[in-house]
Amino acid sequence: MAVRRARVLVIDDDPYMGKLLARILEPEYEIVVATSALEALDYVAMGDKFELVLCDVMMPQMTGMAFYERIGAVAPELLKKVVFMTGGAFTPSAEAFLQQGFIQIIEKPFPPLPELRAVIRKHIGRLGRYS
């Protein structure tokens, strides 16, 4: 019987970054890339399930913070599965948001590949078994 790979939603307005993360993570995980938070919300609203969401903080149209607030209304079970990616919080509200203790963060530039993969495995493992 084939084991299902965990699904990871990557949200980044830089298409290159989404492709890079997909290339890095696809050997272990099923990756879905969205180039906007609005596109990501559409996936979730259509019923797509994810074990982890990697979300850029600063994006045009809808920030990662706004996505986090909206996802709470659409799929509250995803709130604990969001890990933010940031190269720096550029607004006072973004900095305050990221300083909340429950927010998970991966800093850009990313750590070396083995470390990045370990961080992703840790977050998926922390969430328990998936089916």
Backbone atoms as SQL, in Angstrom:
CREATE TABLE atoms (id INTEGER PRIMARY KEY, chain TEXT, resi INTEGER, resn TEXT, atom TEXT, x REAL, y REAL, z REAL);
INSERT INTO atoms VALUES
  (1, 'A', 1, 'MET', 'N', 0.836, -1.182, 0.000),
  (2, 'A', 1, 'MET', 'CA', 0.000, 0.000, 0.000),
  (3, 'A', 1, 'MET', 'C', 0.878, 1.242, 0.000),
  (4, 'A', 2, 'ALA', 'N', 0.594, 2.176, -0.869),
  (5, 'A', 2, 'ALA', 'CA', 1.367, 3.411, -0.965),
  (6, 'A', 2, 'ALA', 'C', 1.030, 4.331, 0.203),
  (7, 'A', 3, 'VAL', 'N', 2.053, 4.949, 0.740),
  (8, 'A', 3, 'VAL', 'CA', 1.869, 5.903, 1.828),
  (9, 'A', 3, 'VAL', 'C', 1.674, 7.281, 1.213),
  (10, 'A', 4, 'ARG', 'N', 0.656, 7.961, 1.650),
  (11, 'A', 4, 'ARG', 'CA', 0.380, 9.303, 1.154),
  (12, 'A', 4, 'ARG', 'C', 1.385, 10.288, 1.728),
  (13, 'A', 5, 'ARG', 'N', 1.908, 11.126, 0.852),
  (14, 'A', 5, 'ARG', 'CA', 2.832, 12.166, 1.312),
  (15, 'A', 5, 'ARG', 'C', 2.039, 13.328, 1.898),
  (16, 'A', 6, 'ALA', 'N', 2.612, 13.970, 2.892),
  (17, 'A', 6, 'ALA', 'CA', 1.987, 15.157, 3.473),
  (18, 'A', 6, 'ALA', 'C', 1.904, 16.239, 2.407),
  (19, 'A', 7, 'ARG', 'N', 0.815, 17.009, 2.440),
  (20, 'A', 7, 'ARG', 'CA', 0.616, 18.110, 1.490),
  (21, 'A', 7, 'ARG', 'C', 1.031, 19.417, 2.152),
  (22, 'A', 8, 'VAL', 'N', 1.817, 20.187, 1.414),
  (23, 'A', 8, 'VAL', 'CA', 2.301, 21.477, 1.893),
  (24, 'A', 8, 'VAL', 'C', 1.865, 22.550, 0.900),
  (25, 'A', 9, 'LEU', 'N', 1.223, 23.580, 1.419),
  (26, 'A', 9, 'LEU', 'CA', 0.826, 24.734, 0.619),
  (27, 'A', 9, 'LEU', 'C', 1.887, 25.811, 0.803),
  (28, 'A', 10, 'VAL', 'N', 2.508, 26.229, -0.300),
  (29, 'A', 10, 'VAL', 'CA', 3.511, 27.290, -0.283),
  (30, 'A', 10, 'VAL', 'C', 2.869, 28.540, -0.874),
  (31, 'A', 11, 'ILE', 'N', 2.894, 29.639, -0.114),
  (32, 'A', 11, 'ILE', 'CA', 2.321, 30.901, -0.573),
  (33, 'A', 11, 'ILE', 'C', 3.430, 31.941, -0.611),
  (34, 'A', 12, 'ASP', 'N', 3.779, 32.375, -1.821),
  (35, 'A', 12, 'ASP', 'CA', 4.798, 33.407, -1.973),
  (36, 'A', 12, 'ASP', 'C', 4.542, 34.136, -3.277),
  (37, 'A', 13, 'ASP', 'N', 4.547, 35.458, -3.244),
  (38, 'A', 13, 'ASP', 'CA', 4.274, 36.228, -4.451),
  (39, 'A', 13, 'ASP', 'C', 5.416, 36.164, -5.456),
  (40, 'A', 14, 'ASP', 'N', 6.564, 35.682, -5.050),
  (41, 'A', 14, 'ASP', 'CA', 7.698, 35.495, -5.955),
  (42, 'A', 14, 'ASP', 'C', 7.612, 34.088, -6.546),
  (43, 'A', 15, 'PRO', 'N', 7.245, 33.956, -7.818),
  (44, 'A', 15, 'PRO', 'CA', 7.091, 32.622, -8.414),
  (45, 'A', 15, 'PRO', 'C', 8.370, 31.794, -8.321),
  (46, 'A', 16, 'TYR', 'N', 9.524, 32.457, -8.400),
  (47, 'A', 16, 'TYR', 'CA', 10.791, 31.746, -8.284),
  (48, 'A', 16, 'TYR', 'C', 10.906, 31.065, -6.916),
  (49, 'A', 17, 'MET', 'N', 10.518, 31.778, -5.867),
  (50, 'A', 17, 'MET', 'CA', 10.601, 31.224, -4.515),
  (51, 'A', 17, 'MET', 'C', 9.693, 30.002, -4.378),
  (52, 'A', 18, 'GLY', 'N', 8.483, 30.086, -4.927),
  (53, 'A', 18, 'GLY', 'CA', 7.575, 28.942, -4.885),
  (54, 'A', 18, 'GLY', 'C', 8.146, 27.740, -5.608),
  (55, 'A', 19, 'LYS', 'N', 8.720, 27.971, -6.789),
  (56, 'A', 19, 'LYS', 'CA', 9.327, 26.869, -7.551),
  (57, 'A', 19, 'LYS', 'C', 10.524, 26.287, -6.816),
  (58, 'A', 20, 'LEU', 'N', 11.322, 27.154, -6.213),
  (59, 'A', 20, 'LEU', 'CA', 12.487, 26.695, -5.458),
  (60, 'A', 20, 'LEU', 'C', 12.059, 25.803, -4.300),
  (61, 'A', 21, 'LEU', 'N', 11.090, 26.241, -3.527),
  (62, 'A', 21, 'LEU', 'CA', 10.621, 25.430, -2.398),
  (63, 'A', 21, 'LEU', 'C', 10.004, 24.124, -2.875),
  (64, 'A', 22, 'ALA', 'N', 9.275, 24.170, -3.976),
  (65, 'A', 22, 'ALA', 'CA', 8.699, 22.934, -4.521),
  (66, 'A', 22, 'ALA', 'C', 9.813, 21.967, -4.903),
  (67, 'A', 23, 'ARG', 'N', 10.836, 22.450, -5.564),
  (68, 'A', 23, 'ARG', 'CA', 11.951, 21.587, -5.972),
  (69, 'A', 23, 'ARG', 'C', 12.652, 20.978, -4.747),
  (70, 'A', 24, 'ILE', 'N', 12.830, 21.780, -3.722),
  (71, 'A', 24, 'ILE', 'CA', 13.512, 21.307, -2.515),
  (72, 'A', 24, 'ILE', 'C', 12.671, 20.268, -1.774),
  (73, 'A', 25, 'LEU', 'N', 11.367, 20.507, -1.669),
  (74, 'A', 25, 'LEU', 'CA', 10.509, 19.698, -0.798),
  (75, 'A', 25, 'LEU', 'C', 9.768, 18.562, -1.490),
  (76, 'A', 26, 'GLU', 'N', 9.623, 18.602, -2.814),
  (77, 'A', 26, 'GLU', 'CA', 8.819, 17.587, -3.505),
  (78, 'A', 26, 'GLU', 'C', 9.304, 16.158, -3.355),
  (79, 'A', 27, 'PRO', 'N', 10.561, 15.909, -3.155),
  (80, 'A', 27, 'PRO', 'CA', 10.892, 14.495, -2.942),
  (81, 'A', 27, 'PRO', 'C', 10.183, 13.880, -1.726),
  (82, 'A', 28, 'GLU', 'N', 9.903, 14.702, -0.709),
  (83, 'A', 28, 'GLU', 'CA', 9.258, 14.186, 0.500),
  (84, 'A', 28, 'GLU', 'C', 7.779, 14.518, 0.606),
  (85, 'A', 29, 'TYR', 'N', 7.358, 15.632, 0.031),
  (86, 'A', 29, 'TYR', 'CA', 6.002, 16.131, 0.241),
  (87, 'A', 29, 'TYR', 'C', 5.319, 16.445, -1.083),
  (88, 'A', 30, 'GLU', 'N', 4.002, 16.461, -1.060),
  (89, 'A', 30, 'GLU', 'CA', 3.233, 16.946, -2.198),
  (90, 'A', 30, 'GLU', 'C', 3.097, 18.454, -2.012),
  (91, 'A', 31, 'ILE', 'N', 3.582, 19.229, -2.967),
  (92, 'A', 31, 'ILE', 'CA', 3.631, 20.681, -2.838),
  (93, 'A', 31, 'ILE', 'C', 2.601, 21.328, -3.754),
  (94, 'A', 32, 'VAL', 'N', 1.853, 22.275, -3.213),
  (95, 'A', 32, 'VAL', 'CA', 0.949, 23.122, -3.983),
  (96, 'A', 32, 'VAL', 'C', 1.448, 24.541, -3.793),
  (97, 'A', 33, 'VAL', 'N', 1.707, 25.238, -4.909),
  (98, 'A', 33, 'VAL', 'CA', 2.238, 26.598, -4.844),
  (99, 'A', 33, 'VAL', 'C', 1.162, 27.594, -5.241),
  (100, 'A', 34, 'ALA', 'N', 0.996, 28.622, -4.426),
  (101, 'A', 34, 'ALA', 'CA', 0.101, 29.740, -4.728),
  (102, 'A', 34, 'ALA', 'C', 0.947, 31.007, -4.753),
  (103, 'A', 35, 'THR', 'N', 0.737, 31.847, -5.759),
  (104, 'A', 35, 'THR', 'CA', 1.519, 33.078, -5.850),
  (105, 'A', 35, 'THR', 'C', 0.814, 34.272, -5.218),
  (106, 'A', 36, 'SER', 'N', -0.306, 33.998, -4.540),
  (107, 'A', 36, 'SER', 'CA', -0.970, 35.049, -3.769),
  (108, 'A', 36, 'SER', 'C', -1.778, 34.399, -2.649),
  (109, 'A', 37, 'ALA', 'N', -2.032, 35.183, -1.624),
  (110, 'A', 37, 'ALA', 'CA', -2.848, 34.679, -0.520),
  (111, 'A', 37, 'ALA', 'C', -4.280, 34.424, -0.982),
  (112, 'A', 38, 'LEU', 'N', -4.765, 35.231, -1.921),
  (113, 'A', 38, 'LEU', 'CA', -6.117, 35.024, -2.449),
  (114, 'A', 38, 'LEU', 'C', -6.224, 33.687, -3.169),
  (115, 'A', 39, 'GLU', 'N', -5.218, 33.348, -3.957),
  (116, 'A', 39, 'GLU', 'CA', -5.194, 32.043, -4.636),
  (117, 'A', 39, 'GLU', 'C', -5.173, 30.913, -3.608),
  (118, 'A', 40, 'ALA', 'N', -4.390, 31.073, -2.558),
  (119, 'A', 40, 'ALA', 'CA', -4.313, 30.058, -1.506),
  (120, 'A', 40, 'ALA', 'C', -5.662, 29.889, -0.811),
  (121, 'A', 41, 'LEU', 'N', -6.343, 30.990, -0.544),
  (122, 'A', 41, 'LEU', 'CA', -7.674, 30.905, 0.063),
  (123, 'A', 41, 'LEU', 'C', -8.646, 30.143, -0.833),
  (124, 'A', 42, 'ASP', 'N', -8.512, 30.310, -2.144),
  (125, 'A', 42, 'ASP', 'CA', -9.356, 29.561, -3.077),
  (126, 'A', 42, 'ASP', 'C', -9.126, 28.055, -2.939),
  (127, 'A', 43, 'TYR', 'N', -7.866, 27.641, -2.852),
  (128, 'A', 43, 'TYR', 'CA', -7.569, 26.208, -2.672),
  (129, 'A', 43, 'TYR', 'C', -8.267, 25.673, -1.422),
  (130, 'A', 44, 'VAL', 'N', -8.138, 26.419, -0.342),
  (131, 'A', 44, 'VAL', 'CA', -8.720, 25.978, 0.927),
  (132, 'A', 44, 'VAL', 'C', -10.247, 25.969, 0.845),
  (133, 'A', 45, 'ALA', 'N', -10.811, 27.010, 0.253),
  (134, 'A', 45, 'ALA', 'CA', -12.269, 27.094, 0.126),
  (135, 'A', 45, 'ALA', 'C', -12.831, 25.960, -0.728),
  (136, 'A', 46, 'MET', 'N', -12.026, 25.462, -1.684),
  (137, 'A', 46, 'MET', 'CA', -12.461, 24.346, -2.530),
  (138, 'A', 46, 'MET', 'C', -12.318, 22.997, -1.830),
  (139, 'A', 47, 'GLY', 'N', -11.797, 23.015, -0.601),
  (140, 'A', 47, 'GLY', 'CA', -11.708, 21.791, 0.174),
  (141, 'A', 47, 'GLY', 'C', -10.356, 21.108, 0.169),
  (142, 'A', 48, 'ASP', 'N', -9.349, 21.717, -0.444),
  (143, 'A', 48, 'ASP', 'CA', -8.015, 21.121, -0.406),
  (144, 'A', 48, 'ASP', 'C', -7.539, 21.055, 1.045),
  (145, 'A', 49, 'LYS', 'N', -6.893, 19.964, 1.393),
  (146, 'A', 49, 'LYS', 'CA', -6.379, 19.752, 2.753),
  (147, 'A', 49, 'LYS', 'C', -4.862, 19.821, 2.730),
  (148, 'A', 50, 'PHE', 'N', -4.291, 20.422, 3.772),
  (149, 'A', 50, 'PHE', 'CA', -2.845, 20.576, 3.875),
  (150, 'A', 50, 'PHE', 'C', -2.389, 20.264, 5.288),
  (151, 'A', 51, 'GLU', 'N', -1.218, 19.638, 5.380),
  (152, 'A', 51, 'GLU', 'CA', -0.625, 19.362, 6.684),
  (153, 'A', 51, 'GLU', 'C', 0.228, 20.538, 7.160),
  (154, 'A', 52, 'LEU', 'N', 0.638, 21.395, 6.214),
  (155, 'A', 52, 'LEU', 'CA', 1.472, 22.539, 6.560),
  (156, 'A', 52, 'LEU', 'C', 1.260, 23.630, 5.518),
  (157, 'A', 53, 'VAL', 'N', 1.317, 24.881, 5.973),
  (158, 'A', 53, 'VAL', 'CA', 1.232, 26.033, 5.080),
  (159, 'A', 53, 'VAL', 'C', 2.470, 26.889, 5.326),
  (160, 'A', 54, 'LEU', 'N', 3.275, 27.095, 4.281),
  (161, 'A', 54, 'LEU', 'CA', 4.417, 28.003, 4.340),
  (162, 'A', 54, 'LEU', 'C', 3.975, 29.288, 3.671),
  (163, 'A', 55, 'CYS', 'N', 3.929, 30.374, 4.425),
  (164, 'A', 55, 'CYS', 'CA', 3.329, 31.617, 3.931),
  (165, 'A', 55, 'CYS', 'C', 4.287, 32.795, 4.082),
  (166, 'A', 56, 'ASP', 'N', 4.531, 33.484, 2.977),
  (167, 'A', 56, 'ASP', 'CA', 5.313, 34.715, 3.016),
  (168, 'A', 56, 'ASP', 'C', 4.539, 35.753, 3.833),
  (169, 'A', 57, 'VAL', 'N', 5.245, 36.623, 4.507),
  (170, 'A', 57, 'VAL', 'CA', 4.590, 37.641, 5.330),
  (171, 'A', 57, 'VAL', 'C', 4.164, 38.844, 4.494),
  (172, 'A', 58, 'MET', 'N', 5.093, 39.386, 3.717),
  (173, 'A', 58, 'MET', 'CA', 4.836, 40.608, 2.969),
  (174, 'A', 58, 'MET', 'C', 4.535, 40.267, 1.514),
  (175, 'A', 59, 'MET', 'N', 3.267, 40.450, 1.130),
  (176, 'A', 59, 'MET', 'CA', 2.829, 40.201, -0.245),
  (177, 'A', 59, 'MET', 'C', 1.856, 41.308, -0.639),
  (178, 'A', 60, 'PRO', 'N', 1.803, 41.625, -1.950),
  (179, 'A', 60, 'PRO', 'CA', 0.813, 42.611, -2.402),
  (180, 'A', 60, 'PRO', 'C', -0.594, 42.012, -2.349),
  (181, 'A', 61, 'GLN', 'N', -1.592, 42.814, -2.451),
  (182, 'A', 61, 'GLN', 'CA', -3.011, 42.442, -2.431),
  (183, 'A', 61, 'GLN', 'C', -3.456, 41.954, -1.055),
  (184, 'A', 62, 'MET', 'N', -2.826, 40.939, -0.525),
  (185, 'A', 62, 'MET', 'CA', -3.172, 40.426, 0.801),
  (186, 'A', 62, 'MET', 'C', -1.892, 39.930, 1.470),
  (187, 'A', 63, 'THR', 'N', -1.591, 40.470, 2.641),
  (188, 'A', 63, 'THR', 'CA', -0.386, 40.049, 3.366),
  (189, 'A', 63, 'THR', 'C', -0.597, 38.678, 3.995),
  (190, 'A', 64, 'GLY', 'N', 0.492, 38.102, 4.454),
  (191, 'A', 64, 'GLY', 'CA', 0.394, 36.847, 5.182),
  (192, 'A', 64, 'GLY', 'C', -0.430, 36.989, 6.451),
  (193, 'A', 65, 'MET', 'N', -0.357, 38.160, 7.073),
  (194, 'A', 65, 'MET', 'CA', -1.130, 38.408, 8.292),
  (195, 'A', 65, 'MET', 'C', -2.627, 38.398, 7.984),
  (196, 'A', 66, 'ALA', 'N', -3.014, 39.039, 6.890),
  (197, 'A', 66, 'ALA', 'CA', -4.428, 39.056, 6.499),
  (198, 'A', 66, 'ALA', 'C', -4.885, 37.654, 6.107),
  (199, 'A', 67, 'PHE', 'N', -4.016, 36.898, 5.434),
  (200, 'A', 67, 'PHE', 'CA', -4.331, 35.508, 5.094),
  (201, 'A', 67, 'PHE', 'C', -4.608, 34.713, 6.370),
  (202, 'A', 68, 'TYR', 'N', -3.752, 34.882, 7.368),
  (203, 'A', 68, 'TYR', 'CA', -3.892, 34.167, 8.637),
  (204, 'A', 68, 'TYR', 'C', -5.248, 34.475, 9.281),
  (205, 'A', 69, 'GLU', 'N', -5.644, 35.745, 9.259),
  (206, 'A', 69, 'GLU', 'CA', -6.946, 36.119, 9.822),
  (207, 'A', 69, 'GLU', 'C', -8.090, 35.503, 9.036),
  (208, 'A', 70, 'ARG', 'N', -7.996, 35.538, 7.715),
  (209, 'A', 70, 'ARG', 'CA', -9.066, 34.998, 6.863),
  (210, 'A', 70, 'ARG', 'C', -9.152, 33.478, 6.959),
  (211, 'A', 71, 'ILE', 'N', -8.005, 32.821, 7.065),
  (212, 'A', 71, 'ILE', 'CA', -8.008, 31.354, 7.107),
  (213, 'A', 71, 'ILE', 'C', -8.689, 30.865, 8.385),
  (214, 'A', 72, 'GLY', 'N', -8.628, 31.672, 9.431),
  (215, 'A', 72, 'GLY', 'CA', -9.303, 31.318, 10.675),
  (216, 'A', 72, 'GLY', 'C', -10.802, 31.187, 10.503),
  (217, 'A', 73, 'ALA', 'N', -11.366, 31.962, 9.597),
  (218, 'A', 73, 'ALA', 'CA', -12.807, 31.899, 9.340),
  (219, 'A', 73, 'ALA', 'C', -13.168, 30.770, 8.380),
  (220, 'A', 74, 'VAL', 'N', -12.273, 30.475, 7.436),
  (221, 'A', 74, 'VAL', 'CA', -12.546, 29.478, 6.401),
  (222, 'A', 74, 'VAL', 'C', -12.175, 28.067, 6.858),
  (223, 'A', 75, 'ALA', 'N', -11.003, 27.931, 7.481),
  (224, 'A', 75, 'ALA', 'CA', -10.496, 26.618, 7.900),
  (225, 'A', 75, 'ALA', 'C', -9.669, 26.780, 9.170),
  (226, 'A', 76, 'PRO', 'N', -10.328, 26.946, 10.311),
  (227, 'A', 76, 'PRO', 'CA', -9.595, 27.227, 11.556),
  (228, 'A', 76, 'PRO', 'C', -8.569, 26.153, 11.931),
  (229, 'A', 77, 'GLU', 'N', -8.759, 24.936, 11.443),
  (230, 'A', 77, 'GLU', 'CA', -7.790, 23.874, 11.750),
  (231, 'A', 77, 'GLU', 'C', -6.421, 24.161, 11.134),
  (232, 'A', 78, 'LEU', 'N', -6.358, 25.037, 10.128),
  (233, 'A', 78, 'LEU', 'CA', -5.081, 25.376, 9.495),
  (234, 'A', 78, 'LEU', 'C', -4.268, 26.388, 10.298),
  (235, 'A', 79, 'LEU', 'N', -4.891, 27.093, 11.224),
  (236, 'A', 79, 'LEU', 'CA', -4.170, 28.131, 11.963),
  (237, 'A', 79, 'LEU', 'C', -2.904, 27.601, 12.620),
  (238, 'A', 80, 'LYS', 'N', -2.979, 26.430, 13.217),
  (239, 'A', 80, 'LYS', 'CA', -1.801, 25.872, 13.900),
  (240, 'A', 80, 'LYS', 'C', -0.801, 25.266, 12.925),
  (241, 'A', 81, 'LYS', 'N', -1.148, 25.240, 11.634),
  (242, 'A', 81, 'LYS', 'CA', -0.282, 24.635, 10.625),
  (243, 'A', 81, 'LYS', 'C', 0.448, 25.665, 9.769),
  (244, 'A', 82, 'VAL', 'N', 0.289, 26.947, 10.078),
  (245, 'A', 82, 'VAL', 'CA', 0.914, 28.005, 9.281),
  (246, 'A', 82, 'VAL', 'C', 2.293, 28.324, 9.847),
  (247, 'A', 83, 'VAL', 'N', 3.288, 28.311, 8.947),
  (248, 'A', 83, 'VAL', 'CA', 4.644, 28.735, 9.273),
  (249, 'A', 83, 'VAL', 'C', 4.956, 29.897, 8.336),
  (250, 'A', 84, 'PHE', 'N', 5.319, 31.019, 8.902),
  (251, 'A', 84, 'PHE', 'CA', 5.593, 32.205, 8.095),
  (252, 'A', 84, 'PHE', 'C', 7.041, 32.243, 7.649),
  (253, 'A', 85, 'MET', 'N', 7.238, 32.740, 6.432),
  (254, 'A', 85, 'MET', 'CA', 8.574, 32.932, 5.868),
  (255, 'A', 85, 'MET', 'C', 8.777, 34.437, 5.734),
  (256, 'A', 86, 'THR', 'N', 9.914, 34.918, 6.203),
  (257, 'A', 86, 'THR', 'CA', 10.152, 36.354, 6.124),
  (258, 'A', 86, 'THR', 'C', 11.628, 36.663, 5.987),
  (259, 'A', 87, 'GLY', 'N', 11.879, 37.683, 5.188),
  (260, 'A', 87, 'GLY', 'CA', 13.216, 38.234, 5.078),
  (261, 'A', 87, 'GLY', 'C', 13.343, 39.472, 5.946),
  (262, 'A', 88, 'GLY', 'N', 12.327, 39.727, 6.719),
  (263, 'A', 88, 'GLY', 'CA', 12.294, 40.885, 7.599),
  (264, 'A', 88, 'GLY', 'C', 10.892, 41.465, 7.594),
  (265, 'A', 89, 'ALA', 'N', 10.405, 41.817, 8.748),
  (266, 'A', 89, 'ALA', 'CA', 9.081, 42.439, 8.854),
  (267, 'A', 89, 'ALA', 'C', 9.272, 43.922, 8.589),
  (268, 'A', 90, 'PHE', 'N', 8.586, 44.444, 7.590),
  (269, 'A', 90, 'PHE', 'CA', 8.839, 45.795, 7.141),
  (270, 'A', 90, 'PHE', 'C', 7.868, 46.832, 7.682),
  (271, 'A', 91, 'THR', 'N', 6.863, 46.415, 8.416),
  (272, 'A', 91, 'THR', 'CA', 5.928, 47.375, 9.000),
  (273, 'A', 91, 'THR', 'C', 5.830, 47.099, 10.494),
  (274, 'A', 92, 'PRO', 'N', 5.460, 48.094, 11.276),
  (275, 'A', 92, 'PRO', 'CA', 5.294, 47.852, 12.710),
  (276, 'A', 92, 'PRO', 'C', 4.243, 46.768, 12.996),
  (277, 'A', 93, 'SER', 'N', 3.160, 46.757, 12.204),
  (278, 'A', 93, 'SER', 'CA', 2.136, 45.735, 12.448),
  (279, 'A', 93, 'SER', 'C', 2.658, 44.335, 12.125),
  (280, 'A', 94, 'ALA', 'N', 3.487, 44.196, 11.084),
  (281, 'A', 94, 'ALA', 'CA', 4.072, 42.893, 10.759),
  (282, 'A', 94, 'ALA', 'C', 5.020, 42.451, 11.865),
  (283, 'A', 95, 'GLU', 'N', 5.826, 43.366, 12.358),
  (284, 'A', 95, 'GLU', 'CA', 6.743, 43.016, 13.446),
  (285, 'A', 95, 'GLU', 'C', 5.972, 42.578, 14.687),
  (286, 'A', 96, 'ALA', 'N', 4.929, 43.308, 15.034),
  (287, 'A', 96, 'ALA', 'CA', 4.124, 42.947, 16.205),
  (288, 'A', 96, 'ALA', 'C', 3.459, 41.586, 16.001),
  (289, 'A', 97, 'PHE', 'N', 2.954, 41.334, 14.813),
  (290, 'A', 97, 'PHE', 'CA', 2.309, 40.062, 14.508),
  (291, 'A', 97, 'PHE', 'C', 3.285, 38.904, 14.680),
  (292, 'A', 98, 'LEU', 'N', 4.490, 39.067, 14.133),
  (293, 'A', 98, 'LEU', 'CA', 5.477, 37.985, 14.188),
  (294, 'A', 98, 'LEU', 'C', 6.043, 37.770, 15.583),
  (295, 'A', 99, 'GLN', 'N', 5.907, 38.752, 16.458),
  (296, 'A', 99, 'GLN', 'CA', 6.426, 38.599, 17.817),
  (297, 'A', 99, 'GLN', 'C', 5.473, 37.848, 18.733),
  (298, 'A', 100, 'GLN', 'N', 4.286, 37.520, 18.235),
  (299, 'A', 100, 'GLN', 'CA', 3.347, 36.731, 19.026),
  (300, 'A', 100, 'GLN', 'C', 3.935, 35.335, 19.213),
  (301, 'A', 101, 'GLY', 'N', 3.850, 34.802, 20.372),
  (302, 'A', 101, 'GLY', 'CA', 4.483, 33.531, 20.682),
  (303, 'A', 101, 'GLY', 'C', 3.985, 32.341, 19.883),
  (304, 'A', 102, 'PHE', 'N', 2.771, 32.384, 19.367),
  (305, 'A', 102, 'PHE', 'CA', 2.218, 31.225, 18.682),
  (306, 'A', 102, 'PHE', 'C', 2.553, 31.196, 17.198),
  (307, 'A', 103, 'ILE', 'N', 3.181, 32.221, 16.689),
  (308, 'A', 103, 'ILE', 'CA', 3.512, 32.303, 15.266),
  (309, 'A', 103, 'ILE', 'C', 4.846, 31.609, 15.015),
  (310, 'A', 104, 'GLN', 'N', 4.850, 30.686, 14.048),
  (311, 'A', 104, 'GLN', 'CA', 6.070, 29.987, 13.658),
  (312, 'A', 104, 'GLN', 'C', 6.717, 30.743, 12.504),
  (313, 'A', 105, 'ILE', 'N', 8.057, 30.858, 12.508),
  (314, 'A', 105, 'ILE', 'CA', 8.758, 31.660, 11.509),
  (315, 'A', 105, 'ILE', 'C', 9.966, 30.907, 10.966),
  (316, 'A', 106, 'ILE', 'N', 10.164, 31.003, 9.645),
  (317, 'A', 106, 'ILE', 'CA', 11.397, 30.577, 8.995),
  (318, 'A', 106, 'ILE', 'C', 11.974, 31.833, 8.358),
  (319, 'A', 107, 'GLU', 'N', 13.204, 32.138, 8.682),
  (320, 'A', 107, 'GLU', 'CA', 13.841, 33.342, 8.161),
  (321, 'A', 107, 'GLU', 'C', 14.377, 33.103, 6.756),
  (322, 'A', 108, 'LYS', 'N', 14.217, 34.130, 5.891),
  (323, 'A', 108, 'LYS', 'CA', 14.859, 34.145, 4.585),
  (324, 'A', 108, 'LYS', 'C', 16.116, 34.986, 4.710),
  (325, 'A', 109, 'PRO', 'N', 17.200, 34.686, 4.077),
  (326, 'A', 109, 'PRO', 'CA', 17.380, 33.502, 3.251),
  (327, 'A', 109, 'PRO', 'C', 17.302, 32.243, 4.098),
  (328, 'A', 110, 'PHE', 'N', 16.844, 31.188, 3.462),
  (329, 'A', 110, 'PHE', 'CA', 16.635, 29.932, 4.169),
  (330, 'A', 110, 'PHE', 'C', 17.954, 29.340, 4.650),
  (331, 'A', 111, 'PRO', 'N', 17.861, 28.538, 5.715),
  (332, 'A', 111, 'PRO', 'CA', 19.061, 27.826, 6.161),
  (333, 'A', 111, 'PRO', 'C', 19.478, 26.812, 5.094),
  (334, 'A', 112, 'PRO', 'N', 20.656, 26.205, 5.223),
  (335, 'A', 112, 'PRO', 'CA', 21.070, 25.166, 4.266),
  (336, 'A', 112, 'PRO', 'C', 19.987, 24.091, 4.135),
  (337, 'A', 113, 'LEU', 'N', 19.940, 23.440, 2.978),
  (338, 'A', 113, 'LEU', 'CA', 18.866, 22.503, 2.667),
  (339, 'A', 113, 'LEU', 'C', 18.593, 21.453, 3.736),
  (340, 'A', 114, 'PRO', 'N', 19.603, 20.781, 4.279),
  (341, 'A', 114, 'PRO', 'CA', 19.277, 19.772, 5.310),
  (342, 'A', 114, 'PRO', 'C', 18.563, 20.395, 6.514),
  (343, 'A', 115, 'GLU', 'N', 18.968, 21.602, 6.894),
  (344, 'A', 115, 'GLU', 'CA', 18.327, 22.269, 8.025),
  (345, 'A', 115, 'GLU', 'C', 16.901, 22.676, 7.682),
  (346, 'A', 116, 'LEU', 'N', 16.693, 23.185, 6.476),
  (347, 'A', 116, 'LEU', 'CA', 15.342, 23.570, 6.055),
  (348, 'A', 116, 'LEU', 'C', 14.423, 22.355, 6.051),
  (349, 'A', 117, 'ARG', 'N', 14.886, 21.254, 5.486),
  (350, 'A', 117, 'ARG', 'CA', 14.072, 20.029, 5.469),
  (351, 'A', 117, 'ARG', 'C', 13.767, 19.568, 6.892),
  (352, 'A', 118, 'ALA', 'N', 14.734, 19.677, 7.796),
  (353, 'A', 118, 'ALA', 'CA', 14.529, 19.266, 9.193),
  (354, 'A', 118, 'ALA', 'C', 13.470, 20.142, 9.859),
  (355, 'A', 119, 'VAL', 'N', 13.483, 21.439, 9.561),
  (356, 'A', 119, 'VAL', 'CA', 12.487, 22.352, 10.133),
  (357, 'A', 119, 'VAL', 'C', 11.094, 21.950, 9.647),
  (358, 'A', 120, 'ILE', 'N', 10.957, 21.668, 8.350),
  (359, 'A', 120, 'ILE', 'CA', 9.662, 21.276, 7.793),
  (360, 'A', 120, 'ILE', 'C', 9.202, 19.962, 8.418),
  (361, 'A', 121, 'ARG', 'N', 10.085, 18.974, 8.496),
  (362, 'A', 121, 'ARG', 'CA', 9.729, 17.681, 9.122),
  (363, 'A', 121, 'ARG', 'C', 9.291, 17.883, 10.566),
  (364, 'A', 122, 'LYS', 'N', 9.997, 18.761, 11.278),
  (365, 'A', 122, 'LYS', 'CA', 9.651, 19.022, 12.680),
  (366, 'A', 122, 'LYS', 'C', 8.245, 19.595, 12.785),
  (367, 'A', 123, 'HIS', 'N', 7.915, 20.551, 11.931),
  (368, 'A', 123, 'HIS', 'CA', 6.595, 21.168, 11.994),
  (369, 'A', 123, 'HIS', 'C', 5.506, 20.173, 11.624),
  (370, 'A', 124, 'ILE', 'N', 5.742, 19.360, 10.610),
  (371, 'A', 124, 'ILE', 'CA', 4.732, 18.366, 10.229),
  (372, 'A', 124, 'ILE', 'C', 4.613, 17.307, 11.322),
  (373, 'A', 125, 'GLY', 'N', 5.733, 16.890, 11.885),
  (374, 'A', 125, 'GLY', 'CA', 5.710, 15.905, 12.971),
  (375, 'A', 125, 'GLY', 'C', 5.027, 16.430, 14.221),
  (376, 'A', 126, 'ARG', 'N', 5.207, 17.729, 14.495),
  (377, 'A', 126, 'ARG', 'CA', 4.601, 18.355, 15.665),
  (378, 'A', 126, 'ARG', 'C', 3.072, 18.319, 15.560),
  (379, 'A', 127, 'LEU', 'N', 2.582, 18.304, 14.349),
  (380, 'A', 127, 'LEU', 'CA', 1.134, 18.313, 14.129),
  (381, 'A', 127, 'LEU', 'C', 0.525, 16.916, 14.213),
  (382, 'A', 128, 'GLY', 'N', 1.375, 15.913, 14.335),
  (383, 'A', 128, 'GLY', 'CA', 0.843, 14.553, 14.459),
  (384, 'A', 128, 'GLY', 'C', 0.710, 13.859, 13.134),
  (385, 'A', 129, 'ARG', 'N', 0.193, 12.681, 13.196),
  (386, 'A', 129, 'ARG', 'CA', 0.037, 11.828, 12.016),
  (387, 'A', 129, 'ARG', 'C', -1.004, 12.405, 11.073),
  (388, 'A', 130, 'TYR', 'N', -0.780, 12.241, 9.794),
  (389, 'A', 130, 'TYR', 'CA', -1.752, 12.668, 8.805),
  (390, 'A', 130, 'TYR', 'C', -2.271, 11.458, 8.063),
  (391, 'A', 131, 'SER', 'N', -3.455, 11.600, 7.464),
  (392, 'A', 131, 'SER', 'CA', -4.037, 10.460, 6.767),
  (393, 'A', 131, 'SER', 'C', -4.380, 10.824, 5.355);
